[in-house]
Amino acid sequence: MPILSQAFEMAVQQDGWASLANMGNALYQVDPGFDPRTYGHKQLSKMISKLKDRFEMRAQENDGPIIFYVRMKE
């Protein structure tokens, strides 16, 4: 989906990873009506994790909540 690629490009950091939260915010900027439930997923994280051919996800725990990061596969 082009909208996911566009949101990723808006949220990506210099290390090639984007936090899932920042990507979600970018998705809302690109399309305020975006909802992963439209595509059969309850959460953006579950949607991205199903797109293994396009995205890679990792989790990082920092003395608090777990933060998810996304990277596009080449």
PDB file of N, CA, C and O in Angstrom:
ATOM      1  N   MET A   1       0.837  -1.181   0.000  1.00  0.00           N
ATOM      2  CA  MET A   1       0.000   0.000   0.000  1.00  0.00           C
ATOM      3  C   MET A   1       0.885   1.248   0.000  1.00  0.00           C
ATOM      4  O   MET A   1       1.721   1.417   0.887  1.00  0.00           O
ATOM      5  N   PRO A   2       0.708   2.088  -0.957  1.00  0.00           N
ATOM      6  CA  PRO A   2       1.536   3.306  -1.033  1.00  0.00           C
ATOM      7  C   PRO A   2       1.435   4.186   0.211  1.00  0.00           C
ATOM      8  O   PRO A   2       2.403   4.853   0.575  1.00  0.00           O
ATOM      9  N   ILE A   3       0.297   4.193   0.852  1.00  0.00           N
ATOM     10  CA  ILE A   3       0.124   5.052   2.029  1.00  0.00           C
ATOM     11  C   ILE A   3       1.072   4.632   3.156  1.00  0.00           C
ATOM     12  O   ILE A   3       1.581   5.484   3.884  1.00  0.00           O
ATOM     13  N   LEU A   4       1.311   3.327   3.302  1.00  0.00           N
ATOM     14  CA  LEU A   4       2.234   2.855   4.337  1.00  0.00           C
ATOM     15  C   LEU A   4       3.663   3.264   4.022  1.00  0.00           C
ATOM     16  O   LEU A   4       4.408   3.674   4.912  1.00  0.00           O
ATOM     17  N   SER A   5       4.040   3.155   2.763  1.00  0.00           N
ATOM     18  CA  SER A   5       5.386   3.570   2.359  1.00  0.00           C
ATOM     19  C   SER A   5       5.579   5.065   2.569  1.00  0.00           C
ATOM     20  O   SER A   5       6.633   5.501   3.033  1.00  0.00           O
ATOM     21  N   GLN A   6       4.575   5.838   2.233  1.00  0.00           N
ATOM     22  CA  GLN A   6       4.654   7.291   2.398  1.00  0.00           C
ATOM     23  C   GLN A   6       4.772   7.662   3.877  1.00  0.00           C
ATOM     24  O   GLN A   6       5.578   8.518   4.242  1.00  0.00           O
ATOM     25  N   ALA A   7       3.979   7.025   4.717  1.00  0.00           N
ATOM     26  CA  ALA A   7       4.035   7.304   6.157  1.00  0.00           C
ATOM     27  C   ALA A   7       5.387   6.882   6.728  1.00  0.00           C
ATOM     28  O   ALA A   7       5.953   7.580   7.570  1.00  0.00           O
ATOM     29  N   PHE A   8       5.902   5.746   6.272  1.00  0.00           N
ATOM     30  CA  PHE A   8       7.209   5.300   6.744  1.00  0.00           C
ATOM     31  C   PHE A   8       8.273   6.334   6.392  1.00  0.00           C
ATOM     32  O   PHE A   8       9.092   6.691   7.239  1.00  0.00           O
ATOM     33  N   GLU A   9       8.268   6.815   5.164  1.00  0.00           N
ATOM     34  CA  GLU A   9       9.260   7.804   4.722  1.00  0.00           C
ATOM     35  C   GLU A   9       9.176   9.089   5.553  1.00  0.00           C
ATOM     36  O   GLU A   9      10.188   9.757   5.767  1.00  0.00           O
ATOM     37  N   MET A  10       7.996   9.428   6.011  1.00  0.00           N
ATOM     38  CA  MET A  10       7.829  10.616   6.852  1.00  0.00           C
ATOM     39  C   MET A  10       8.367  10.389   8.262  1.00  0.00           C
ATOM     40  O   MET A  10       8.801  11.338   8.917  1.00  0.00           O
ATOM     41  N   ALA A  11       8.344   9.142   8.737  1.00  0.00           N
ATOM     42  CA  ALA A  11       8.680   8.844  10.132  1.00  0.00           C
ATOM     43  C   ALA A  11      10.077   8.262  10.326  1.00  0.00           C
ATOM     44  O   ALA A  11      10.566   8.211  11.455  1.00  0.00           O
ATOM     45  N   VAL A  12      10.719   7.828   9.264  1.00  0.00           N
ATOM     46  CA  VAL A  12      11.988   7.116   9.387  1.00  0.00           C
ATOM     47  C   VAL A  12      13.093   8.020   9.941  1.00  0.00           C
ATOM     48  O   VAL A  12      13.168   9.208   9.628  1.00  0.00           O
ATOM     49  N   GLN A  13      13.938   7.422  10.767  1.00  0.00           N
ATOM     50  CA  GLN A  13      15.083   8.121  11.343  1.00  0.00           C
ATOM     51  C   GLN A  13      16.327   7.797  10.518  1.00  0.00           C
ATOM     52  O   GLN A  13      16.262   7.008   9.575  1.00  0.00           O
ATOM     53  N   GLN A  14      17.451   8.401  10.869  1.00  0.00           N
ATOM     54  CA  GLN A  14      18.683   8.194  10.117  1.00  0.00           C
ATOM     55  C   GLN A  14      19.171   6.748  10.144  1.00  0.00           C
ATOM     56  O   GLN A  14      19.874   6.315   9.231  1.00  0.00           O
ATOM     57  N   ASP A  15      18.806   6.003  11.178  1.00  0.00           N
ATOM     58  CA  ASP A  15      19.249   4.611  11.270  1.00  0.00           C
ATOM     59  C   ASP A  15      18.402   3.655  10.421  1.00  0.00           C
ATOM     60  O   ASP A  15      18.658   2.451  10.396  1.00  0.00           O
ATOM     61  N   GLY A  16      17.398   4.193   9.729  1.00  0.00           N
ATOM     62  CA  GLY A  16      16.565   3.372   8.858  1.00  0.00           C
ATOM     63  C   GLY A  16      15.334   2.787   9.523  1.00  0.00           C
ATOM     64  O   GLY A  16      14.557   2.081   8.879  1.00  0.00           O
ATOM     65  N   TRP A  17      15.145   3.072  10.813  1.00  0.00           N
ATOM     66  CA  TRP A  17      13.999   2.578  11.568  1.00  0.00           C
ATOM     67  C   TRP A  17      13.062   3.730  11.910  1.00  0.00           C
ATOM     68  O   TRP A  17      13.501   4.865  12.098  1.00  0.00           O
ATOM     69  N   ALA A  18      11.776   3.432  11.988  1.00  0.00           N
ATOM     70  CA  ALA A  18      10.770   4.407  12.412  1.00  0.00           C
ATOM     71  C   ALA A  18       9.997   3.802  13.575  1.00  0.00           C
ATOM     72  O   ALA A  18       9.646   2.623  13.538  1.00  0.00           O
ATOM     73  N   SER A  19       9.732   4.587  14.594  1.00  0.00           N
ATOM     74  CA  SER A  19       8.901   4.053  15.672  1.00  0.00           C
ATOM     75  C   SER A  19       7.489   3.869  15.114  1.00  0.00           C
ATOM     76  O   SER A  19       7.027   4.651  14.283  1.00  0.00           O
ATOM     77  N   LEU A  20       6.830   2.839  15.579  1.00  0.00           N
ATOM     78  CA  LEU A  20       5.480   2.557  15.107  1.00  0.00           C
ATOM     79  C   LEU A  20       4.541   3.712  15.444  1.00  0.00           C
ATOM     80  O   LEU A  20       3.634   4.023  14.671  1.00  0.00           O
ATOM     81  N   ALA A  21       4.755   4.346  16.592  1.00  0.00           N
ATOM     82  CA  ALA A  21       3.921   5.484  16.985  1.00  0.00           C
ATOM     83  C   ALA A  21       4.079   6.641  16.002  1.00  0.00           C
ATOM     84  O   ALA A  21       3.092   7.257  15.600  1.00  0.00           O
ATOM     85  N   ASN A  22       5.324   6.937  15.615  1.00  0.00           N
ATOM     86  CA  ASN A  22       5.553   8.013  14.647  1.00  0.00           C
ATOM     87  C   ASN A  22       4.977   7.667  13.286  1.00  0.00           C
ATOM     88  O   ASN A  22       4.462   8.538  12.584  1.00  0.00           O
ATOM     89  N   MET A  23       5.061   6.402  12.915  1.00  0.00           N
ATOM     90  CA  MET A  23       4.487   5.983  11.649  1.00  0.00           C
ATOM     91  C   MET A  23       2.964   6.114  11.691  1.00  0.00           C
ATOM     92  O   MET A  23       2.346   6.520  10.707  1.00  0.00           O
ATOM     93  N   GLY A  24       2.372   5.776  12.815  1.00  0.00           N
ATOM     94  CA  GLY A  24       0.918   5.944  12.978  1.00  0.00           C
ATOM     95  C   GLY A  24       0.508   7.398  12.865  1.00  0.00           C
ATOM     96  O   GLY A  24      -0.503   7.716  12.239  1.00  0.00           O
ATOM     97  N   ASN A  25       1.293   8.285  13.469  1.00  0.00           N
ATOM     98  CA  ASN A  25       0.999   9.718  13.369  1.00  0.00           C
ATOM     99  C   ASN A  25       1.133  10.200  11.928  1.00  0.00           C
ATOM    100  O   ASN A  25       0.326  11.007  11.467  1.00  0.00           O
ATOM    101  N   ALA A  26       2.146   9.711  11.216  1.00  0.00           N
ATOM    102  CA  ALA A  26       2.326  10.082   9.816  1.00  0.00           C
ATOM    103  C   ALA A  26       1.177   9.558   8.964  1.00  0.00           C
ATOM    104  O   ALA A  26       0.727  10.239   8.042  1.00  0.00           O
ATOM    105  N   LEU A  27       0.701   8.360   9.265  1.00  0.00           N
ATOM    106  CA  LEU A  27      -0.452   7.815   8.539  1.00  0.00           C
ATOM    107  C   LEU A  27      -1.664   8.723   8.701  1.00  0.00           C
ATOM    108  O   LEU A  27      -2.395   8.977   7.744  1.00  0.00           O
ATOM    109  N   TYR A  28      -1.865   9.206   9.909  1.00  0.00           N
ATOM    110  CA  TYR A  28      -3.000  10.093  10.165  1.00  0.00           C
ATOM    111  C   TYR A  28      -2.848  11.404   9.395  1.00  0.00           C
ATOM    112  O   TYR A  28      -3.839  11.962   8.924  1.00  0.00           O
ATOM    113  N   GLN A  29      -1.620  11.900   9.265  1.00  0.00           N
ATOM    114  CA  GLN A  29      -1.392  13.126   8.491  1.00  0.00           C
ATOM    115  C   GLN A  29      -1.677  12.902   7.008  1.00  0.00           C
ATOM    116  O   GLN A  29      -2.261  13.758   6.344  1.00  0.00           O
ATOM    117  N   VAL A  30      -1.262  11.748   6.496  1.00  0.00           N
ATOM    118  CA  VAL A  30      -1.469  11.426   5.083  1.00  0.00           C
ATOM    119  C   VAL A  30      -2.941  11.173   4.794  1.00  0.00           C
ATOM    120  O   VAL A  30      -3.479  11.647   3.793  1.00  0.00           O
ATOM    121  N   ASP A  31      -3.591  10.419   5.681  1.00  0.00           N
ATOM    122  CA  ASP A  31      -5.006  10.067   5.502  1.00  0.00           C
ATOM    123  C   ASP A  31      -5.688  10.030   6.858  1.00  0.00           C
ATOM    124  O   ASP A  31      -5.621   9.018   7.555  1.00  0.00           O
ATOM    125  N   PRO A  32      -6.345  11.125   7.244  1.00  0.00           N
ATOM    126  CA  PRO A  32      -6.996  11.169   8.561  1.00  0.00           C
ATOM    127  C   PRO A  32      -8.042  10.067   8.771  1.00  0.00           C
ATOM    128  O   PRO A  32      -8.398   9.770   9.911  1.00  0.00           O
ATOM    129  N   GLY A  33      -8.524   9.474   7.718  1.00  0.00           N
ATOM    130  CA  GLY A  33      -9.520   8.412   7.838  1.00  0.00           C
ATOM    131  C   GLY A  33      -8.922   7.016   7.880  1.00  0.00           C
ATOM    132  O   GLY A  33      -9.661   6.031   7.912  1.00  0.00           O
ATOM    133  N   PHE A  34      -7.583   6.911   7.880  1.00  0.00           N
ATOM    134  CA  PHE A  34      -6.949   5.589   7.881  1.00  0.00           C
ATOM    135  C   PHE A  34      -7.300   4.828   9.155  1.00  0.00           C
ATOM    136  O   PHE A  34      -7.254   5.375  10.257  1.00  0.00           O
ATOM    137  N   ASP A  35      -7.652   3.555   8.980  1.00  0.00           N
ATOM    138  CA  ASP A  35      -7.979   2.695  10.111  1.00  0.00           C
ATOM    139  C   ASP A  35      -7.561   1.269   9.736  1.00  0.00           C
ATOM    140  O   ASP A  35      -8.052   0.730   8.744  1.00  0.00           O
ATOM    141  N   PRO A  36      -6.670   0.654  10.505  1.00  0.00           N
ATOM    142  CA  PRO A  36      -6.240  -0.707  10.156  1.00  0.00           C
ATOM    143  C   PRO A  36      -7.396  -1.708  10.133  1.00  0.00           C
ATOM    144  O   PRO A  36      -7.294  -2.752   9.488  1.00  0.00           O
ATOM    145  N   ARG A  37      -8.478  -1.407  10.818  1.00  0.00           N
ATOM    146  CA  ARG A  37      -9.636  -2.313  10.810  1.00  0.00           C
ATOM    147  C   ARG A  37     -10.252  -2.404   9.421  1.00  0.00           C
ATOM    148  O   ARG A  37     -10.879  -3.407   9.083  1.00  0.00           O
ATOM    149  N   THR A  38     -10.076  -1.359   8.613  1.00  0.00           N
ATOM    150  CA  THR A  38     -10.552  -1.394   7.227  1.00  0.00           C
ATOM    151  C   THR A  38      -9.877  -2.526   6.462  1.00  0.00           C
ATOM    152  O   THR A  38     -10.448  -3.077   5.520  1.00  0.00           O
ATOM    153  N   TYR A  39      -8.654  -2.870   6.876  1.00  0.00           N
ATOM    154  CA  TYR A  39      -7.871  -3.904   6.211  1.00  0.00           C
ATOM    155  C   TYR A  39      -7.856  -5.217   6.994  1.00  0.00           C
ATOM    156  O   TYR A  39      -7.045  -6.102   6.719  1.00  0.00           O
ATOM    157  N   GLY A  40      -8.762  -5.337   7.977  1.00  0.00           N
ATOM    158  CA  GLY A  40      -8.913  -6.586   8.715  1.00  0.00           C
ATOM    159  C   GLY A  40      -7.999  -6.762   9.910  1.00  0.00           C
ATOM    160  O   GLY A  40      -7.808  -7.883  10.382  1.00  0.00           O
ATOM    161  N   HIS A  41      -7.428  -5.665  10.412  1.00  0.00           N
ATOM    162  CA  HIS A  41      -6.511  -5.751  11.550  1.00  0.00           C
ATOM    163  C   HIS A  41      -6.966  -4.805  12.659  1.00  0.00           C
ATOM    164  O   HIS A  41      -7.361  -3.669  12.397  1.00  0.00           O
ATOM    165  N   LYS A  42      -6.906  -5.284  13.889  1.00  0.00           N
ATOM    166  CA  LYS A  42      -7.346  -4.459  15.017  1.00  0.00           C
ATOM    167  C   LYS A  42      -6.363  -3.346  15.342  1.00  0.00           C
ATOM    168  O   LYS A  42      -6.757  -2.286  15.829  1.00  0.00           O
ATOM    169  N   GLN A  43      -5.080  -3.585  15.071  1.00  0.00           N
ATOM    170  CA  GLN A  43      -4.043  -2.610  15.420  1.00  0.00           C
ATOM    171  C   GLN A  43      -3.063  -2.462  14.266  1.00  0.00           C
ATOM    172  O   GLN A  43      -2.883  -3.374  13.458  1.00  0.00           O
ATOM    173  N   LEU A  44      -2.436  -1.297  14.208  1.00  0.00           N
ATOM    174  CA  LEU A  44      -1.428  -1.047  13.186  1.00  0.00           C
ATOM    175  C   LEU A  44      -0.275  -2.033  13.324  1.00  0.00           C
ATOM    176  O   LEU A  44       0.251  -2.507  12.318  1.00  0.00           O
ATOM    177  N   SER A  45       0.126  -2.348  14.549  1.00  0.00           N
ATOM    178  CA  SER A  45       1.241  -3.278  14.757  1.00  0.00           C
ATOM    179  C   SER A  45       0.937  -4.644  14.158  1.00  0.00           C
ATOM    180  O   SER A  45       1.817  -5.265  13.562  1.00  0.00           O
ATOM    181  N   LYS A  46      -0.289  -5.118  14.306  1.00  0.00           N
ATOM    182  CA  LYS A  46      -0.665  -6.415  13.741  1.00  0.00           C
ATOM    183  C   LYS A  46      -0.692  -6.350  12.218  1.00  0.00           C
ATOM    184  O   LYS A  46      -0.328  -7.315  11.547  1.00  0.00           O
ATOM    185  N   MET A  47      -1.115  -5.238  11.682  1.00  0.00           N
ATOM    186  CA  MET A  47      -1.146  -5.056  10.233  1.00  0.00           C
ATOM    187  C   MET A  47       0.267  -5.085   9.651  1.00  0.00           C
ATOM    188  O   MET A  47       0.528  -5.775   8.665  1.00  0.00           O
ATOM    189  N   ILE A  48       1.171  -4.331  10.271  1.00  0.00           N
ATOM    190  CA  ILE A  48       2.556  -4.269   9.793  1.00  0.00           C
ATOM    191  C   ILE A  48       3.230  -5.636   9.937  1.00  0.00           C
ATOM    192  O   ILE A  48       3.978  -6.052   9.053  1.00  0.00           O
ATOM    193  N   SER A  49       2.972  -6.329  11.034  1.00  0.00           N
ATOM    194  CA  SER A  49       3.614  -7.633  11.252  1.00  0.00           C
ATOM    195  C   SER A  49       3.167  -8.665  10.217  1.00  0.00           C
ATOM    196  O   SER A  49       3.896  -9.621   9.955  1.00  0.00           O
ATOM    197  N   LYS A  50       2.006  -8.495   9.635  1.00  0.00           N
ATOM    198  CA  LYS A  50       1.525  -9.405   8.589  1.00  0.00           C
ATOM    199  C   LYS A  50       2.165  -9.106   7.233  1.00  0.00           C
ATOM    200  O   LYS A  50       2.113  -9.944   6.333  1.00  0.00           O
ATOM    201  N   LEU A  51       2.757  -7.944   7.076  1.00  0.00           N
ATOM    202  CA  LEU A  51       3.372  -7.537   5.812  1.00  0.00           C
ATOM    203  C   LEU A  51       4.870  -7.840   5.841  1.00  0.00           C
ATOM    204  O   LEU A  51       5.692  -6.961   5.581  1.00  0.00           O
ATOM    205  N   LYS A  52       5.214  -9.072   6.154  1.00  0.00           N
ATOM    206  CA  LYS A  52       6.609  -9.482   6.323  1.00  0.00           C
ATOM    207  C   LYS A  52       7.447  -9.312   5.061  1.00  0.00           C
ATOM    208  O   LYS A  52       8.668  -9.181   5.142  1.00  0.00           O
ATOM    209  N   ASP A  53       6.810  -9.312   3.911  1.00  0.00           N
ATOM    210  CA  ASP A  53       7.559  -9.143   2.662  1.00  0.00           C
ATOM    211  C   ASP A  53       7.988  -7.701   2.443  1.00  0.00           C
ATOM    212  O   ASP A  53       8.893  -7.439   1.650  1.00  0.00           O
ATOM    213  N   ARG A  54       7.346  -6.755   3.141  1.00  0.00           N
ATOM    214  CA  ARG A  54       7.666  -5.334   2.958  1.00  0.00           C
ATOM    215  C   ARG A  54       8.283  -4.671   4.178  1.00  0.00           C
ATOM    216  O   ARG A  54       9.073  -3.736   4.044  1.00  0.00           O
ATOM    217  N   PHE A  55       7.928  -5.150   5.377  1.00  0.00           N
ATOM    218  CA  PHE A  55       8.374  -4.502   6.609  1.00  0.00           C
ATOM    219  C   PHE A  55       8.967  -5.496   7.594  1.00  0.00           C
ATOM    220  O   PHE A  55       8.611  -6.674   7.612  1.00  0.00           O
ATOM    221  N   GLU A  56       9.878  -4.992   8.408  1.00  0.00           N
ATOM    222  CA  GLU A  56      10.477  -5.743   9.507  1.00  0.00           C
ATOM    223  C   GLU A  56      10.157  -4.974  10.780  1.00  0.00           C
ATOM    224  O   GLU A  56      10.237  -3.745  10.806  1.00  0.00           O
ATOM    225  N   MET A  57       9.795  -5.697  11.836  1.00  0.00           N
ATOM    226  CA  MET A  57       9.487  -5.045  13.110  1.00  0.00           C
ATOM    227  C   MET A  57      10.408  -5.578  14.192  1.00  0.00           C
ATOM    228  O   MET A  57      10.839  -6.731  14.163  1.00  0.00           O
ATOM    229  N   ARG A  58      10.701  -4.694  15.160  1.00  0.00           N
ATOM    230  CA  ARG A  58      11.437  -5.116  16.352  1.00  0.00           C
ATOM    231  C   ARG A  58      10.872  -4.355  17.540  1.00  0.00           C
ATOM    232  O   ARG A  58      10.310  -3.270  17.392  1.00  0.00           O
ATOM    233  N   ALA A  59      11.030  -4.935  18.706  1.00  0.00           N
ATOM    234  CA  ALA A  59      10.555  -4.315  19.940  1.00  0.00           C
ATOM    235  C   ALA A  59      11.746  -3.968  20.805  1.00  0.00           C
ATOM    236  O   ALA A  59      12.740  -4.693  20.835  1.00  0.00           O
ATOM    237  N   GLN A  60      11.638  -2.852  21.507  1.00  0.00           N
ATOM    238  CA  GLN A  60      12.707  -2.420  22.403  1.00  0.00           C
ATOM    239  C   GLN A  60      12.077  -1.976  23.716  1.00  0.00           C
ATOM    240  O   GLN A  60      11.132  -1.188  23.740  1.00  0.00           O
ATOM    241  N   GLU A  61      12.623  -2.500  24.799  1.00  0.00           N
ATOM    242  CA  GLU A  61      12.114  -2.145  26.121  1.00  0.00           C
ATOM    243  C   GLU A  61      13.094  -1.196  26.784  1.00  0.00           C
ATOM    244  O   GLU A  61      14.277  -1.510  26.912  1.00  0.00           O
ATOM    245  N   ASN A  62      12.606  -0.033  27.208  1.00  0.00           N
ATOM    246  CA  ASN A  62      13.442   0.998  27.827  1.00  0.00           C
ATOM    247  C   ASN A  62      12.900   1.374  29.198  1.00  0.00           C
ATOM    248  O   ASN A  62      12.246   2.408  29.336  1.00  0.00           O
ATOM    249  N   ASP A  63      13.151   0.574  30.193  1.00  0.00           N
ATOM    250  CA  ASP A  63      12.703   0.882  31.567  1.00  0.00           C
ATOM    251  C   ASP A  63      11.256   1.341  31.629  1.00  0.00           C
ATOM    252  O   ASP A  63      10.876   2.034  32.573  1.00  0.00           O
ATOM    253  N   GLY A  64      10.467   0.986  30.679  1.00  0.00           N
ATOM    254  CA  GLY A  64       9.069   1.401  30.643  1.00  0.00           C
ATOM    255  C   GLY A  64       8.336   0.589  29.604  1.00  0.00           C
ATOM    256  O   GLY A  64       8.555  -0.614  29.465  1.00  0.00           O
ATOM    257  N   PRO A  65       7.465   1.256  28.877  1.00  0.00           N
ATOM    258  CA  PRO A  65       6.695   0.507  27.875  1.00  0.00           C
ATOM    259  C   PRO A  65       7.587   0.010  26.732  1.00  0.00           C
ATOM    260  O   PRO A  65       8.638   0.582  26.444  1.00  0.00           O
ATOM    261  N   ILE A  66       7.147  -1.042  26.108  1.00  0.00           N
ATOM    262  CA  ILE A  66       7.854  -1.575  24.943  1.00  0.00           C
ATOM    263  C   ILE A  66       7.552  -0.673  23.750  1.00  0.00           C
ATOM    264  O   ILE A  66       6.400  -0.318  23.501  1.00  0.00           O
ATOM    265  N   ILE A  67       8.598  -0.309  23.019  1.00  0.00           N
ATOM    266  CA  ILE A  67       8.456   0.545  21.840  1.00  0.00           C
ATOM    267  C   ILE A  67       8.731  -0.319  20.618  1.00  0.00           C
ATOM    268  O   ILE A  67       9.739  -1.022  20.550  1.00  0.00           O
ATOM    269  N   PHE A  68       7.820  -0.255  19.656  1.00  0.00           N
ATOM    270  CA  PHE A  68       7.984  -1.011  18.420  1.00  0.00           C
ATOM    271  C   PHE A  68       8.584  -0.124  17.350  1.00  0.00           C
ATOM    272  O   PHE A  68       8.244   1.052  17.222  1.00  0.00           O
ATOM    273  N   TYR A  69       9.487  -0.718  16.586  1.00  0.00           N
ATOM    274  CA  TYR A  69      10.127  -0.020  15.473  1.00  0.00           C
ATOM    275  C   TYR A  69       9.898  -0.791  14.185  1.00  0.00           C
ATOM    276  O   TYR A  69       9.778  -2.016  14.193  1.00  0.00           O
ATOM    277  N   VAL A  70       9.840  -0.069  13.091  1.00  0.00           N
ATOM    278  CA  VAL A  70       9.548  -0.647  11.781  1.00  0.00           C
ATOM    279  C   VAL A  70      10.655  -0.234  10.821  1.00  0.00           C
ATOM    280  O   VAL A  70      11.174   0.881  10.888  1.00  0.00           O
ATOM    281  N   ARG A  71      11.010  -1.163   9.918  1.00  0.00           N
ATOM    282  CA  ARG A  71      11.974  -0.844   8.856  1.00  0.00           C
ATOM    283  C   ARG A  71      11.463  -1.494   7.570  1.00  0.00           C
ATOM    284  O   ARG A  71      10.947  -2.612   7.587  1.00  0.00           O
ATOM    285  N   MET A  72      11.614  -0.784   6.471  1.00  0.00           N
ATOM    286  CA  MET A  72      11.213  -1.357   5.182  1.00  0.00           C
ATOM    287  C   MET A  72      12.298  -2.312   4.706  1.00  0.00           C
ATOM    288  O   MET A  72      13.492  -2.044   4.844  1.00  0.00           O
ATOM    289  N   LYS A  73      11.861  -3.420   4.148  1.00  0.00           N
ATOM    290  CA  LYS A  73      12.798  -4.373   3.565  1.00  0.00           C
ATOM    291  C   LYS A  73      13.165  -3.889   2.168  1.00  0.00           C
ATOM    292  O   LYS A  73      12.366  -3.248   1.486  1.00  0.00           O
ATOM    293  N   GLU A  74      14.373  -4.204   1.762  1.00  0.00           N
ATOM    294  CA  GLU A  74      14.835  -3.746   0.449  1.00  0.00           C
ATOM    295  C   GLU A  74      14.535  -4.761  -0.623  1.00  0.00           C
ATOM    296  O   GLU A  74      14.855  -4.539  -1.790  1.00  0.00           O
TER     297      GLU A  74
END
